[in-house]
Amino acid sequence: MVAAVLSGAPSTLHAVLTGADPWAATLAAGSVVLPHETRRARLVLAAGVLHGALSLGWAVVLARILRRPTAVSGAVAGLGIAALDLGLIGRRLPSIRALPQAPQVADHVAYGVAVAMVLERWPARRP
């Protein structure tokens, strides 16, 4: 969950610096779950549930495939997740496709790095 929270920093910072809505990515994620919803609070809640579930799922996958987790291996994994999430799936969803892609990719890389750093320090993973 550490990675889930930290991973949104790049796109949020980008939105703040460019004057865009810092909630745009969250609202877009919420609209994936509730495509006809327009109320921000419900979209934010739906996004939180979706993002939490996806983040936990990807963390389990990364825990299995990153034998020696490092920042570099986490970043590469984050790029792979971005390719799947944004390139394959996201391009079919108008709300995701409308987001600036570079900050979204940066979020995925940040997520991968954060997961790898947590895994690297996880006591159960040590030999």
MIDOBA-675695 format. One record per atom (N, C-alpha, C): z, y, x; atom name; residue number from 1. Coordinates in steps of 0.001 Angstrom, whole numbers. Each point is the difference from the previous one (the first is absolute). Example, Ala and Ser with C-alpha at 12.3 -4.5 7.8 and 13.67 -1.06 7.14 Angstrom:
<pts>
PT  up  north  east  atom  seq
PT  7800  -5690  13190  N  1 .
PT  0  1190  -890  CA  1 .
PT  0  1200  900  C  1 .
PT  -720  1050  -350  N  2 .
PT  60  1190  820  CA  2 .
PT  730  1090  -770  C  2 .
</pts>
This chain:
<pts>
PT  up  north  east  atom  seq
PT  0  -1193  824  N  1 .
PT  0  1193  -824  CA  1 .
PT  0  1260  871  C  1 .
PT  483  -138  1232  N  2 .
PT  -54  1132  941  CA  2 .
PT  -1440  465  146  C  2 .
PT  -892  -947  232  N  3 .
PT  -1412  326  188  CA  3 .
PT  -607  592  -1269  C  3 .
PT  403  -499  -1147  N  4 .
PT  -541  511  -1264  CA  4 .
PT  327  1478  -173  C  4 .
PT  1199  381  408  N  5 .
PT  415  1397  -136  CA  5 .
PT  -692  880  1043  C  5 .
PT  -32  -460  1242  N  6 .
PT  -564  815  1080  CA  6 .
PT  -1520  105  -38  C  6 .
PT  -647  -980  -585  N  7 .
PT  -1459  -64  89  CA  7 .
PT  -731  1123  -725  C  7 .
PT  628  652  -913  N  8 .
PT  -668  1082  -713  CA  8 .
PT  37  1332  727  C  8 .
PT  681  44  1130  N  9 .
PT  146  1273  717  CA  9 .
PT  -1328  622  424  C  9 .
PT  -934  -754  576  N  10 .
PT  -1244  651  437  CA  10 .
PT  -771  682  -1137  C  10 .
PT  -182  -690  -1115  N  11 .
PT  -772  618  -1089  CA  11 .
PT  772  1132  -663  C  11 .
PT  1317  -114  -59  N  12 .
PT  805  1086  -573  CA  12 .
PT  -79  1232  888  C  12 .
PT  137  -193  1293  N  13 .
PT  -114  1118  942  CA  13 .
PT  -1389  632  -79  C  13 .
PT  -1030  -839  -65  N  14 .
PT  -1370  504  -123  CA  14 .
PT  -148  839  -1271  C  14 .
PT  539  -492  -1100  N  15 .
PT  -97  742  -1263  CA  15 .
PT  710  1344  92  C  15 .
PT  1185  14  580  N  16 .
PT  755  1247  124  CA  16 .
PT  -758  989  882  C  16 .
PT  -533  -483  1119  N  17 .
PT  -697  886  935  CA  17 .
PT  -1324  531  -557  C  17 .
PT  -630  -765  -881  N  18 .
PT  -1288  426  -550  CA  18 .
PT  132  655  -1371  C  18 .
PT  1224  76  -516  N  19 .
PT  200  614  -1307  CA  19 .
PT  -336  -905  -1165  C  19 .
PT  -195  -1271  263  N  20 .
PT  -285  -966  -1066  CA  20 .
PT  1307  -453  -650  C  20 .
PT  -116  -696  -1090  N  21 .
PT  1171  -524  -701  CA  21 .
PT  594  -1165  794  C  21 .
PT  1234  130  501  N  22 .
PT  595  -1090  768  CA  22 .
PT  290  -1242  -847  C  22 .
PT  -72  139  -1302  N  23 .
PT  216  -1134  -892  CA  23 .
PT  -1306  -704  -370  C  23 .
PT  -1130  476  485  N  24 .
PT  -1300  -541  -421  CA  24 .
PT  -120  -1499  265  C  24 .
PT  392  -459  1179  N  25 .
PT  -109  -1429  313  CA  25 .
PT  928  -825  -881  C  25 .
PT  1183  523  -247  N  26 .
PT  953  -706  -864  CA  26 .
PT  -547  -90  -1418  C  26 .
PT  -528  1098  -507  N  27 .
PT  -564  2  -1347  CA  27 .
PT  -1215  -910  -86  C  27 .
PT  -801  -41  1055  N  28 .
PT  -1164  -896  20  CA  28 .
PT  454  -1456  -46  C  28 .
PT  1031  -327  758  N  29 .
PT  519  -1374  -19  CA  29 .
PT  558  -338  -1380  C  29 .
PT  691  929  -603  N  30 .
PT  522  -238  -1344  CA  30 .
PT  -1094  -222  -1016  C  30 .
PT  -1118  694  179  N  31 .
PT  -1109  -158  -947  CA  31 .
PT  -697  -1348  139  C  31 .
PT  224  -675  1124  N  32 .
PT  -534  -1365  143  CA  32 .
PT  714  -922  -986  C  32 .
PT  1296  200  -148  N  33 .
PT  808  -823  -905  CA  33 .
PT  -131  482  -1439  C  33 .
PT  -15  1315  -183  N  34 .
PT  -69  611  -1335  CA  34 .
PT  -1214  919  -66  C  34 .
PT  -1195  -558  -143  N  35 .
PT  -1224  799  114  CA  35 .
PT  -177  1101  -1045  C  35 .
PT  652  -108  -1133  N  36 .
PT  -185  1007  -1052  CA  36 .
PT  1193  948  -111  C  36 .
PT  960  -175  890  N  37 .
PT  1211  839  -22  CA  37 .
PT  -277  1334  676  C  37 .
PT  573  1068  -537  N  38 .
PT  -150  1325  608  CA  38 .
PT  1349  627  352  C  38 .
PT  1077  -571  -495  N  39 .
PT  1324  557  285  CA  39 .
PT  404  -354  1431  C  39 .
PT  308  1044  776  N  40 .
PT  318  -176  1427  CA  40 .
PT  1175  -929  228  C  40 .
PT  1046  134  -763  N  41 .
PT  1201  -812  220  CA  41 .
PT  -320  -1487  -138  C  41 .
PT  -775  -338  -991  N  42 .
PT  -364  -1418  -194  CA  42 .
PT  -928  -489  1104  C  42 .
PT  -917  854  424  N  43 .
PT  -900  -384  1090  CA  43 .
PT  773  -180  1307  C  43 .
PT  957  865  251  N  44 .
PT  819  -115  1215  CA  44 .
PT  813  -1288  -47  C  44 .
PT  588  -313  -1137  N  45 .
PT  768  -1235  -142  CA  45 .
PT  -892  -1222  203  C  45 .
PT  -1165  3  -626  N  46 .
PT  -931  -1126  158  CA  46 .
PT  -439  -135  1457  C  46 .
PT  -248  1124  646  N  47 .
PT  -394  -23  1413  CA  47 .
PT  1108  -579  859  C  47 .
PT  1234  368  -295  N  48 .
PT  1132  -522  763  CA  48 .
PT  100  -1513  -99  C  48 .
PT  -183  -516  -1181  N  49 .
PT  46  -1453  -196  CA  49 .
PT  -1166  -662  730  C  49 .
PT  -1194  535  -168  N  50 .
PT  -1179  -574  656  CA  50 .
PT  136  79  1522  C  50 .
PT  352  1165  504  N  51 .
PT  100  180  1447  CA  51 .
PT  1095  -883  586  C  51 .
PT  1119  -104  -686  N  52 .
PT  1078  -867  466  CA  52 .
PT  -434  -1452  79  C  52 .
PT  -674  -470  -1038  N  53 .
PT  -460  -1392  -17  CA  53 .
PT  -1043  -259  1082  C  53 .
PT  -978  897  122  N  54 .
PT  -1028  -174  1032  CA  54 .
PT  597  79  1403  C  54 .
PT  910  936  200  N  55 .
PT  624  158  1314  CA  55 .
PT  801  -1237  383  C  55 .
PT  740  -524  -937  N  56 .
PT  772  -1212  273  CA  56 .
PT  -927  -1183  273  C  56 .
PT  -1035  -121  -792  N  57 .
PT  -966  -1089  202  CA  57 .
PT  -676  67  1359  C  57 .
PT  -471  1184  369  N  58 .
PT  -644  141  1304  CA  58 .
PT  993  -213  1138  C  58 .
PT  1260  403  -199  N  59 .
PT  1017  -218  1042  CA  59 .
PT  206  -1495  241  C  59 .
PT  1  -777  -1067  N  60 .
PT  134  -1456  143  CA  60 .
PT  -1197  -557  771  C  60 .
PT  -1191  466  -331  N  61 .
PT  -1199  -450  712  CA  61 .
PT  99  372  1486  C  61 .
PT  358  1241  279  N  62 .
PT  93  437  1396  CA  62 .
PT  1097  -752  752  C  62 .
PT  1090  -314  -667  N  63 .
PT  1065  -766  647  CA  63 .
PT  -499  -1379  422  C  63 .
PT  -954  -531  -751  N  64 .
PT  -556  -1322  320  CA  64 .
PT  -1068  70  1091  C  64 .
PT  -785  1063  16  N  65 .
PT  -1128  18  939  CA  65 .
PT  271  746  1301  C  65 .
PT  968  912  8  N  66 .
PT  306  744  1232  CA  66 .
PT  1055  -769  785  C  66 .
PT  -454  -874  867  N  67 .
PT  928  -838  778  CA  67 .
PT  854  826  954  C  67 .
PT  -603  969  653  N  68 .
PT  724  925  878  CA  68 .
PT  -330  1415  -464  C  68 .
PT  733  459  -1006  N  69 .
PT  -332  1305  -578  CA  69 .
PT  216  1154  978  C  69 .
PT  -1011  842  89  N  70 .
PT  53  1214  798  CA  70 .
PT  -605  1129  -822  C  70 .
PT  146  1215  483  N  71 .
PT  -612  1134  -697  CA  71 .
PT  -1515  -180  -83  C  71 .
PT  -600  -516  1064  N  72 .
PT  -1456  -183  19  CA  72 .
PT  -421  -1075  -1005  C  72 .
PT  679  -1143  7  N  73 .
PT  -378  -1053  -943  CA  73 .
PT  254  448  -1435  C  73 .
PT  1047  788  -217  N  74 .
PT  264  540  -1334  CA  74 .
PT  -1079  977  -435  C  74 .
PT  -454  846  933  N  75 .
PT  -1067  955  -321  CA  75 .
PT  -1294  -728  -354  C  75 .
PT  -325  -1030  774  N  76 .
PT  -1209  -792  -285  CA  76 .
PT  129  -675  -1362  C  76 .
PT  1180  -548  -277  N  77 .
PT  222  -624  -1311  CA  77 .
PT  -139  1043  -1112  C  77 .
PT  538  1196  230  N  78 .
PT  -123  1068  -986  CA  78 .
PT  -1447  383  -262  C  78 .
PT  -812  12  1058  N  79 .
PT  -1440  268  -178  CA  79 .
PT  -660  -1093  -827  C  79 .
PT  401  -1231  247  N  80 .
PT  -541  -1114  -782  CA  80 .
PT  377  104  -1468  C  80 .
PT  1246  344  -245  N  81 .
PT  449  175  -1383  CA  81 .
PT  -756  1157  -653  C  81 .
PT  -203  1084  753  N  82 .
PT  -750  1149  -531  CA  82 .
PT  -1424  -409  -364  C  82 .
PT  -619  -809  853  N  83 .
PT  -1367  -446  -288  CA  83 .
PT  -47  -762  -1319  C  83 .
PT  992  -838  -223  N  84 .
PT  39  -766  -1250  CA  84 .
PT  390  898  -1174  C  84 .
PT  1127  715  150  N  85 .
PT  507  816  -1106  CA  85 .
PT  -935  1142  -386  C  85 .
PT  -502  717  994  N  86 .
PT  -820  1187  -282  CA  86 .
PT  -1485  -319  -45  C  86 .
PT  -449  -818  935  N  87 .
PT  -1423  -287  93  CA  87 .
PT  -506  -974  -1035  C  87 .
PT  716  -1068  -183  N  88 .
PT  -472  -1038  -914  CA  88 .
PT  468  244  -1429  C  88 .
PT  1276  273  -162  N  89 .
PT  569  143  -1343  CA  89 .
PT  -30  1449  -471  C  89 .
PT  479  909  840  N  90 .
PT  131  1400  -392  CA  90 .
PT  -1287  687  -374  C  90 .
PT  -1098  -396  624  N  91 .
PT  -1267  676  -323  CA  91 .
PT  -460  -305  -1423  C  91 .
PT  566  -1020  -625  N  92 .
PT  -336  -344  -1388  CA  92 .
PT  876  742  -1008  C  92 .
PT  1027  693  514  N  93 .
PT  936  711  -866  CA  93 .
PT  -195  1501  193  C  93 .
PT  -491  696  -1006  N  94 .
PT  -326  1426  153  CA  94 .
PT  1157  843  522  C  94 .
PT  1216  -264  -451  N  95 .
PT  1132  825  426  CA  95 .
PT  305  -188  1485  C  95 .
PT  -221  -1192  519  N  96 .
PT  226  -272  1421  CA  96 .
PT  -1185  520  812  C  96 .
PT  -1191  -236  -497  N  97 .
PT  -1221  450  684  CA  97 .
PT  -26  1515  164  C  97 .
PT  612  736  -930  N  98 .
PT  -7  1464  30  CA  98 .
PT  927  583  1072  C  98 .
PT  911  -797  520  N  99 .
PT  938  491  1012  CA  99 .
PT  -703  178  1337  C  99 .
PT  438  977  807  N  100 .
PT  -548  105  1356  CA  100 .
PT  358  -1276  769  C  100 .
PT  -996  -650  573  N  101 .
PT  208  -1327  589  CA  101 .
PT  778  4  1314  C  101 .
PT  -232  964  871  N  102 .
PT  683  -12  1305  CA  102 .
PT  1521  5  -148  C  102 .
PT  587  840  -853  N  103 .
PT  1459  -55  -153  CA  103 .
PT  479  -1328  -590  C  103 .
PT  -810  -599  -858  N  104 .
PT  375  -1295  -574  CA  104 .
PT  -17  -1095  1069  C  104 .
PT  -1001  40  864  N  105 .
PT  -55  -949  1112  CA  105 .
PT  1208  220  909  C  105 .
PT  325  1253  264  N  106 .
PT  1165  310  836  CA  106 .
PT  1286  -548  -623  C  106 .
PT  112  69  -1328  N  107 .
PT  1161  -591  -682  CA  107 .
PT  83  -1502  271  C  107 .
PT  -1128  -672  -75  N  108 .
PT  -28  -1452  232  CA  108 .
PT  369  -337  1448  C  108 .
PT  -500  793  926  N  109 .
PT  349  -221  1411  CA  109 .
PT  1503  230  197  C  109 .
PT  532  1067  -588  N  110 .
PT  1432  276  98  CA  110 .
PT  811  -1148  -587  C  110 .
PT  -477  -545  -1099  N  111 .
PT  678  -1143  -620  CA  111 .
PT  22  -1193  959  C  111 .
PT  -1150  -336  556  N  112 .
PT  -77  -1134  917  CA  112 .
PT  905  179  1207  C  112 .
PT  11  1196  562  N  113 .
PT  863  286  1161  CA  113 .
PT  1468  -134  -405  C  113 .
PT  365  572  -1143  N  114 .
PT  1398  -62  -445  CA  114 .
PT  441  -1441  -247  C  114 .
PT  -849  -802  -635  N  115 .
PT  352  -1408  -224  CA  115 .
PT  176  -710  1340  C  115 .
PT  -923  224  913  N  116 .
PT  92  -656  1311  CA  116 .
PT  1271  399  730  C  116 .
PT  379  1268  -86  N  117 .
PT  1211  457  690  CA  117 .
PT  1258  -620  -614  C  117 .
PT  8  -141  -1321  N  118 .
PT  1136  -666  -656  CA  118 .
PT  32  -1473  398  C  118 .
PT  -1149  -653  -23  N  119 .
PT  -57  -1419  367  CA  119 .
PT  397  -222  1450  C  119 .
PT  -382  923  855  N  120 .
PT  324  -126  1417  CA  120 .
PT  1518  4  221  C  120 .
PT  705  710  -846  N  121 .
PT  1450  129  141  CA  121 .
PT  778  -958  -901  C  121 .
PT  -698  -766  -819  N  122 .
PT  646  -896  -965  CA  122 .
PT  680  -1141  748  C  122 .
PT  1316  -162  -143  N  123 .
PT  738  -1007  780  CA  123 .
PT  -507  -1432  -197  C  123 .
PT  -394  -358  -1198  N  124 .
PT  -440  -1375  -268  CA  124 .
PT  -1286  -353  712  C  124 .
PT  -752  991  442  N  125 .
PT  -1284  -247  662  CA  125 .
PT  142  -188  1502  C  125 .
PT  1163  295  531  N  126 .
PT  172  -101  1444  CA  126 .
PT  107  -1455  422  C  126 .
PT  -604  -341  1185  N  127 .
PT  60  -1405  465  CA  127 .
PT  1405  -421  397  C  127 .
</pts>
